[in-house]
Amino acid sequence: MVSNSESEIVLTITGKGAISLFQNEAGGHRWQRVPPTEQNGRRHSSTFTVAVLTASEETSEFDESEIEFEATIGHGPGGQHRNKTATAIRATHKGTGIVVFIQSERSQQANKQRAIEIIRDRVIEIRSGESHGKQNSTRKTQIGSGERSDKIRTVQEQNDRVLDHRTGRQCNVAAYRKGEIWKLQ
């Protein structure tokens, strides 16, 4: 269990065939039950949604050869040294177009290293944002609206029945709780 809150439980399941086992669970589920304290037989209905996602493989690879460097003269206060020596660095990342200008150090090499660090951080942030965006859209597609009418399965404890609305197949609640939902009748 990765995290557990009132509104969300996040699990990581690994192993051969894990995705194929759980991909049919994505969507809305409705659970009906009659609580033991209920005198009039009223049913309580809960709805929960399931999203099955592959683990994000954030690319932390960064190729410094994608950066173009240009040594320039610094600007601003600093006297003759800053205005006459080319220690400032303008670095451009070819893939994303990110431009960084660094003139904080007196050494060109130190400014170059600082520019590489800044560009690396920004590129990784962009790449991870893109992968999170794709994952969020996949999740939204899988869970739908989350309303009762948008369900893939209904569990009725009082009737000892689990109904898969996509296939129309049924099984009993005990088999469902054991994970034998693939043996639906």
Number of C-alpha atoms within 10 A of each C-alpha: 8 7 9 10 7 5 6 11 11 12 11 12 12 10 6 8 8 13 14 10 10 14 14 13 17 19 23 23 24 22 17 17 17 16 13 7 7 10 8 7 12 11 15 12 14 13 16 16 20 21 19 20 16 11 10 11 8 14 12 13 9 13 9 11 9 12 19 12 18 14 18 18 14 21 12 8 8 9 9 8 12 18 15 12 15 17 25 25 26 18 23 20 20 12 9 12 11 14 16 17 19 21 24 14 14 15 14 19 13 17 22 23 12 19 22 20 11 15 21 18 12 14 20 16 14 12 14 17 13 13 14 14 12 13 16 13 10 14 17 14 13 20 22 16 14 18 14 16 11 16 22 21 21 21 23 20 17 13 11 13 17 24 21 18 13 9 10 12 15 20 19 20 20 14 16 17 9 8 10 13 19 13 12 16 10
